[in-house]
Amino acid sequence: MKADHSNDAASEERVDLRALDPDLDPGAEERFVSAVMSRVARAGVRPSIPTDPLYGLWSLPRPLLIAASCIALVAIGAAVGALRPRDAAPATVAAATGVPRVFLATGATRP
């Protein structure tokens, strides 16, 4: 069922499409092309790499950062403790055999 609009005054008026006419404004094409090219140029640029060594940590919650810092300090302390020499090997044969220091004195210190 079709509606009959033959007597309607609005249907007899033409729609004004001059705003869509590309030849109406001679600078419109250049403005359009430059706007599109500026967007394309910005889209192809890679974002710069941040130089902050702690980049990304600042977005973490503060308690998590404190806990991670404590764990890192404990791990560094354990690594340094493991690198420290335990019991050094004896420097002389007398020290290796267990001779007391009193008997190792030089002749100048003997009575």
PyRosetta script that sets phi, psi and omega in degrees:
from pyrosetta import init, pose_from_sequence

init()
pose = pose_from_sequence("MKADHSNDAASEERVDLRALDPDLDPGAEERFVSAVMSRVARAGVRPSIPTDPLYGLWSLPRPLLIAASCIALVAIGAAVGALRPRDAAPATVAAATGVPRVFLATGATRP")
pose.set_psi(1, 121.6)
pose.set_omega(1, -178.5)
pose.set_phi(2, -100.5)
pose.set_psi(2, 144.5)
pose.set_omega(2, 175.5)
pose.set_phi(3, -84.9)
pose.set_psi(3, 138.4)
pose.set_omega(3, -179.5)
pose.set_phi(4, -92.5)
pose.set_psi(4, 111.7)
pose.set_omega(4, -179.2)
pose.set_phi(5, -112.3)
pose.set_psi(5, 20.4)
pose.set_omega(5, -176.1)
pose.set_phi(6, -67.2)
pose.set_psi(6, -27.5)
pose.set_omega(6, -179.9)
pose.set_phi(7, -93.4)
pose.set_psi(7, -1.9)
pose.set_omega(7, -177.3)
pose.set_phi(8, -77.1)
pose.set_psi(8, 130.0)
pose.set_omega(8, -177.6)
pose.set_phi(9, -72.1)
pose.set_psi(9, -30.0)
pose.set_omega(9, -178.1)
pose.set_phi(10, -69.4)
pose.set_psi(10, -29.8)
pose.set_omega(10, -178.3)
pose.set_phi(11, -72.5)
pose.set_psi(11, -21.8)
pose.set_omega(11, -179.3)
pose.set_phi(12, -81.5)
pose.set_psi(12, -20.2)
pose.set_omega(12, 178.2)
pose.set_phi(13, -77.0)
pose.set_psi(13, 142.9)
pose.set_omega(13, 179.3)
pose.set_phi(14, -87.8)
pose.set_psi(14, 150.2)
pose.set_omega(14, 177.9)
pose.set_phi(15, -80.3)
pose.set_psi(15, 134.2)
pose.set_omega(15, -179.2)
pose.set_phi(16, -84.0)
pose.set_psi(16, 111.0)
pose.set_omega(16, -179.3)
pose.set_phi(17, -109.4)
pose.set_psi(17, 17.4)
pose.set_omega(17, -179.0)
pose.set_phi(18, -64.0)
pose.set_psi(18, -27.4)
pose.set_omega(18, -179.8)
pose.set_phi(19, -65.7)
pose.set_psi(19, -23.2)
pose.set_omega(19, -179.7)
pose.set_phi(20, -94.7)
pose.set_psi(20, -0.3)
pose.set_omega(20, -178.3)
pose.set_phi(21, -73.9)
pose.set_psi(21, 117.9)
pose.set_omega(21, -177.7)
pose.set_phi(22, -71.1)
pose.set_psi(22, -22.2)
pose.set_omega(22, -178.1)
pose.set_phi(23, -88.2)
pose.set_psi(23, -5.4)
pose.set_omega(23, -177.9)
pose.set_phi(24, -69.2)
pose.set_psi(24, -42.6)
pose.set_omega(24, 180.0)
pose.set_phi(25, -114.3)
pose.set_psi(25, 112.5)
pose.set_omega(25, -176.5)
pose.set_phi(26, -67.8)
pose.set_psi(26, -24.8)
pose.set_omega(26, -179.2)
pose.set_phi(27, -89.5)
pose.set_psi(27, -4.1)
pose.set_omega(27, -176.4)
pose.set_phi(28, -64.8)
pose.set_psi(28, -39.5)
pose.set_omega(28, -178.6)
pose.set_phi(29, -64.3)
pose.set_psi(29, -44.1)
pose.set_omega(29, -179.5)
pose.set_phi(30, -64.9)
pose.set_psi(30, -40.8)
pose.set_omega(30, 179.0)
pose.set_phi(31, -64.6)
pose.set_psi(31, -40.6)
pose.set_omega(31, 179.5)
pose.set_phi(32, -64.2)
pose.set_psi(32, -47.4)
pose.set_omega(32, -178.7)
pose.set_phi(33, -63.9)
pose.set_psi(33, -42.3)
pose.set_omega(33, -179.8)
pose.set_phi(34, -67.3)
pose.set_psi(34, -35.8)
pose.set_omega(34, 177.6)
pose.set_phi(35, -66.0)
pose.set_psi(35, -43.3)
pose.set_omega(35, 179.0)
pose.set_phi(36, -66.5)
pose.set_psi(36, -42.5)
pose.set_omega(36, -178.8)
pose.set_phi(37, -66.5)
pose.set_psi(37, -35.1)
pose.set_omega(37, 177.8)
pose.set_phi(38, -67.3)
pose.set_psi(38, -36.5)
pose.set_omega(38, 176.7)
pose.set_phi(39, -69.2)
pose.set_psi(39, -39.2)
pose.set_omega(39, 179.1)
pose.set_phi(40, -66.4)
pose.set_psi(40, -39.9)
pose.set_omega(40, 179.8)
pose.set_phi(41, -64.5)
pose.set_psi(41, -38.9)
pose.set_omega(41, 178.3)
pose.set_phi(42, -70.7)
pose.set_psi(42, -31.6)
pose.set_omega(42, -177.6)
pose.set_phi(43, -73.0)
pose.set_psi(43, -25.7)
pose.set_omega(43, -177.8)
pose.set_phi(44, -87.5)
pose.set_psi(44, -5.1)
pose.set_omega(44, -177.8)
pose.set_phi(45, -85.6)
pose.set_psi(45, 129.6)
pose.set_omega(45, 177.9)
pose.set_phi(46, -78.3)
pose.set_psi(46, 141.6)
pose.set_omega(46, 177.8)
pose.set_phi(47, -68.1)
pose.set_psi(47, 147.4)
pose.set_omega(47, -178.6)
pose.set_phi(48, -70.7)
pose.set_psi(48, 147.6)
pose.set_omega(48, 179.5)
pose.set_phi(49, -81.7)
pose.set_psi(49, 127.7)
pose.set_omega(49, -180.0)
pose.set_phi(50, -66.7)
pose.set_psi(50, 142.7)
pose.set_omega(50, -178.2)
pose.set_phi(51, -94.5)
pose.set_psi(51, -3.3)
pose.set_omega(51, 179.2)
pose.set_phi(52, -70.5)
pose.set_psi(52, 122.5)
pose.set_omega(52, -178.7)
pose.set_phi(53, -67.0)
pose.set_psi(53, -21.0)
pose.set_omega(53, -180.0)
pose.set_phi(54, -102.5)
pose.set_psi(54, 23.6)
pose.set_omega(54, -178.5)
pose.set_phi(55, -60.4)
pose.set_psi(55, 130.5)
pose.set_omega(55, 180.0)
pose.set_phi(56, 99.4)
pose.set_psi(56, -27.4)
pose.set_omega(56, 179.3)
pose.set_phi(57, -72.5)
pose.set_psi(57, -26.8)
pose.set_omega(57, -176.5)
pose.set_phi(58, -69.3)
pose.set_psi(58, -17.1)
pose.set_omega(58, 179.7)
pose.set_phi(59, -88.2)
pose.set_psi(59, -7.7)
pose.set_omega(59, 179.7)
pose.set_phi(60, -80.1)
pose.set_psi(60, 154.6)
pose.set_omega(60, 177.6)
pose.set_phi(61, -64.3)
pose.set_psi(61, 146.3)
pose.set_omega(61, -176.6)
pose.set_phi(62, -58.7)
pose.set_psi(62, -43.6)
pose.set_omega(62, 179.2)
pose.set_phi(63, -61.6)
pose.set_psi(63, -34.5)
pose.set_omega(63, 178.2)
pose.set_phi(64, -67.3)
pose.set_psi(64, -39.0)
pose.set_omega(64, 177.0)
pose.set_phi(65, -64.4)
pose.set_psi(65, -40.5)
pose.set_omega(65, 179.1)
pose.set_phi(66, -65.0)
pose.set_psi(66, -43.7)
pose.set_omega(66, 179.2)
pose.set_phi(67, -64.2)
pose.set_psi(67, -41.8)
pose.set_omega(67, 179.4)
pose.set_phi(68, -66.5)
pose.set_psi(68, -36.6)
pose.set_omega(68, 178.1)
pose.set_phi(69, -65.1)
pose.set_psi(69, -41.4)
pose.set_omega(69, 178.4)
pose.set_phi(70, -63.7)
pose.set_psi(70, -42.5)
pose.set_omega(70, 179.3)
pose.set_phi(71, -64.4)
pose.set_psi(71, -40.4)
pose.set_omega(71, 179.2)
pose.set_phi(72, -65.0)
pose.set_psi(72, -41.0)
pose.set_omega(72, 178.4)
pose.set_phi(73, -64.7)
pose.set_psi(73, -40.7)
pose.set_omega(73, 177.8)
pose.set_phi(74, -64.6)
pose.set_psi(74, -41.5)
pose.set_omega(74, 179.9)
pose.set_phi(75, -65.5)
pose.set_psi(75, -40.5)
pose.set_omega(75, 178.5)
pose.set_phi(76, -66.7)
pose.set_psi(76, -41.4)
pose.set_omega(76, 177.6)
pose.set_phi(77, -62.1)
pose.set_psi(77, -40.4)
pose.set_omega(77, 179.0)
pose.set_phi(78, -67.2)
pose.set_psi(78, -37.7)
pose.set_omega(78, 179.8)
pose.set_phi(79, -68.2)
pose.set_psi(79, -41.0)
pose.set_omega(79, 178.5)
pose.set_phi(80, -67.5)
pose.set_psi(80, -38.6)
pose.set_omega(80, 178.1)
pose.set_phi(81, -65.1)
pose.set_psi(81, -34.0)
pose.set_omega(81, 179.7)
pose.set_phi(82, -72.8)
pose.set_psi(82, -27.4)
pose.set_omega(82, -179.8)
pose.set_phi(83, -80.5)
pose.set_psi(83, -19.7)
pose.set_omega(83, -179.5)
pose.set_phi(84, -68.2)
pose.set_psi(84, 132.8)
pose.set_omega(84, -178.8)
pose.set_phi(85, -67.0)
pose.set_psi(85, 137.8)
pose.set_omega(85, -179.8)
pose.set_phi(86, -72.9)
pose.set_psi(86, -103.4)
pose.set_omega(86, 177.0)
pose.set_phi(87, -100.9)
pose.set_psi(87, 118.7)
pose.set_omega(87, -178.9)
pose.set_phi(88, -70.3)
pose.set_psi(88, 148.3)
pose.set_omega(88, 178.2)
pose.set_phi(89, -65.8)
pose.set_psi(89, 148.9)
pose.set_omega(89, 179.9)
pose.set_phi(90, -61.4)
pose.set_psi(90, 142.1)
pose.set_omega(90, -176.5)
pose.set_phi(91, -80.4)
pose.set_psi(91, -27.8)
pose.set_omega(91, -177.6)
pose.set_phi(92, -128.6)
pose.set_psi(92, 167.9)
pose.set_omega(92, 177.7)
pose.set_phi(93, -67.7)
pose.set_psi(93, -36.5)
pose.set_omega(93, -179.8)
pose.set_phi(94, -64.9)
pose.set_psi(94, -40.3)
pose.set_omega(94, 177.7)
pose.set_phi(95, -67.5)
pose.set_psi(95, -34.9)
pose.set_omega(95, 179.7)
pose.set_phi(96, -68.8)
pose.set_psi(96, -32.6)
pose.set_omega(96, -178.6)
pose.set_phi(97, -88.1)
pose.set_psi(97, -7.7)
pose.set_omega(97, 175.8)
pose.set_phi(98, 91.1)
pose.set_psi(98, 20.7)
pose.set_omega(98, 178.2)
pose.set_phi(99, -69.3)
pose.set_psi(99, 128.9)
pose.set_omega(99, 179.8)
pose.set_phi(100, -64.3)
pose.set_psi(100, 154.9)
pose.set_omega(100, -176.7)
pose.set_phi(101, -65.6)
pose.set_psi(101, -28.0)
pose.set_omega(101, -178.9)
pose.set_phi(102, -59.9)
pose.set_psi(102, -38.5)
pose.set_omega(102, -178.7)
pose.set_phi(103, -80.3)
pose.set_psi(103, -11.4)
pose.set_omega(103, -179.6)
pose.set_phi(104, -93.7)
pose.set_psi(104, 4.4)
pose.set_omega(104, -177.8)
pose.set_phi(105, -65.3)
pose.set_psi(105, 149.7)
pose.set_omega(105, 178.5)
pose.set_phi(106, -76.4)
pose.set_psi(106, 168.8)
pose.set_omega(106, -178.2)
pose.set_phi(107, -64.3)
pose.set_psi(107, -24.8)
pose.set_omega(107, -176.9)
pose.set_phi(108, -72.2)
pose.set_psi(108, -25.4)
pose.set_omega(108, -177.4)
pose.set_phi(109, -96.9)
pose.set_psi(109, -3.2)
pose.set_omega(109, -179.5)
pose.set_phi(110, -78.2)
pose.set_psi(110, 147.8)
pose.set_omega(110, 177.7)
pose.set_phi(111, -76.1)
pose.dump_pdb("model.pdb")
